[in-house]
């Protein structure tokens, strides 16, 4: 089993690399945004509570987010048997601790954190280009700068946290998509081999 957190600033290529990781390792992809939208669309109890926060422009409390993730894991037991890729969570150190506890309760853990490192000017360039191609309204220069500012303030301390845990893989996320994936896969294969040897 291989549980991976994919980590990086907006525009760092998390979605692209997640798809490749799913294909290669058979991981179950958990994107917190998609899971929440699904709960809201289905009108579940969790969805109704989440919608109250989202509709008022508030962040979802950590306890609720963990409850949503636990539900996603427990209701997708077979799909998640080979492991999970967490995309968009955790974003803060308290969330990282809560995620560890939730996984520990299920007899597993986060095995690796793939950190995609891309220079800021390249991130801005990528997101503006993405906005032009997709018509995403939030990919304009002012919004991009705000999103990057929030990322640096809230989320980048997580990097130090996971370095301290010995789980952080620093990946050069600038350049050819296949080369980046090759670097990620090389690091994850070593982790899988070590885990197999230690069983």
N, C-alpha and C positions, 0 to 999 in steps of 0.2 A: 504494500500500500504506500502511496506517495501523495502527501497533502502539500500543496504548494500555494503560497500567497504570491500573486503577481503585483508588483509595486513600481510606481513611477509617476511622474507628473502627468497632467493632462497632455495628450499628444505624444506620449513617449512610445506608443505602439503596443500597449497592453492587450488590446483586442486582437490585433493581428497575431501576436505571439501566443495568446491564449488558444486561438484556433489550432495552431500548429502543435501545441502541447497536448491538447485534447486528442488530436489525430494520432500522435505518436504514442502516448501513454494510456489512452483510454480513460482519461480523467472525466469526472462529472463537473461541469462548469457551473459555478454559483456566482452570478453577477447580482449583487445586492439590489441594484436598481431594477433589474428585470424581475427578480423574485417579488419585490414589493409591488411593482405594477401588476403582476399576476394576482397577488392576494387581493389587491384593491378591485381589479376587474372581476374577480370571482365573488367579491363581497364577503370574504371570510371574516371571522371575528378579528384576527390579526390585521387584515386589510382595512377594516373599518377604523381601528384604533390608529393605524399608521396614517390613514388618509386625513384624520383630524389634525395631525401635526403638519403633514405636507401641504394641505390646503391653506394653512396659516403661514406657510413659508418657514416653518421651524424644522430643525434637525430631529431625526428620529432618536429617542433616548437609547442608550447602549443596551439596556436590559431588553427592550422590545426587539432591537435588531438581532440580538443573540437568540431570542425566542424564535424569530423568523428563520434564522439560519439553522437552529436545532430542528425545527419542523421540516425544513427542506432536506436536511440530512436524513432524518428518521423516515421520511416518506419516500426517499429515493435510495433505500438501502442497497438494492442490487446495482443500480447505476453507479453508486458511489463506492462500490466494493474495491475498485482498483485505486481509488483516491479521488481527491477533490482539488479543483483549482479555485481559489477565492479571489474574486476580481471586484475591487471597490471596497474591500473590508479586510483588515481593520484600517482605520484612518488615524487612530490616536493610540497612545500607549495603554490607557484603560481598556480600550476595545481589544487590543492585542492580548492583554491578560485574561479578559473575559472569554475570548476565543480559545485560548490555551486550556482554560478550565472546562469549557464546554466539550472540547475534543477529548480531554483527559477523562471526563466522565463516560466517554464512549470508547475508552481504551486505545485512543490514538493521540496524535499530536501534529503540529505544523512541522514538516520535515525540512522545508527550504523556503526562503523568501527570494524571489527573483527580482532584483532591483535594476530597472532599465535606466541607465544614466545617459541623458541627452542634454547638450548645451541649450541654455534658455533661448537663444536666438533661433535655433533650429526648431524648438518646440513651437514658438510663435509662428514661424514660417509654415510648418506643417499644418497647424490648426487653421491658419488663414486660407491655405490651399484647400483643406478639407471643407471649409465653409463655402468656398467658391464652387466646389464640385457638388456638395450635398445640399447646399442651401440652408445649412444649420444656422439659425439666427444667433446662437450663442457663440459662434466662431467669428467674432469681430474683435478688433484690437483691444478695446476697453475691457470687454468681458474676459478675454484671454488673460490680460494682465491681472485682473482681480482674481481669477481662478488660480493662477500661478502663485499669487501672493498668499491666498488661503492655504494652498498646498505647502508652501515653504514654512508657514507659521504653524500649521496644525499637524501636518503629516510627516514632514521630513525628520522630526525627532524620533520617529519609529525606526528610521534607518539605524541610528545609534543603538536603539534598544535591541534590534535583531542582530546587529554586529556583536553586541554583548552576549547574546544567546548562542553565538556561533552558527547562526542559520542564514546569514545574509550573503547572497551571491551578487557581487557587483558586476553587472554586464554592461559593456559599451553598447548602448542602444542607438548609436548614430551610424548609419551606413546601410549596407545591403541586408535585406530582411532574412535571407537564408544564412548569411554569415552570423548574424545575431542569434538566430535559432540554433545554429551549430554550437555556439558558445554555451547557450543555455543547456542544451541536451547533453553536452560533454560534462558539465558540472553536475547535472541531475543524475546521469548514469553512474557517476562515481558515488553519489550519496546512496543510490539504490543498491549498488554492489556492497558498500560498507554495511548497510542495514541487513542485507541478506547474510553476510559473513557473521554478523553479530547475533543472528537468531539462534 
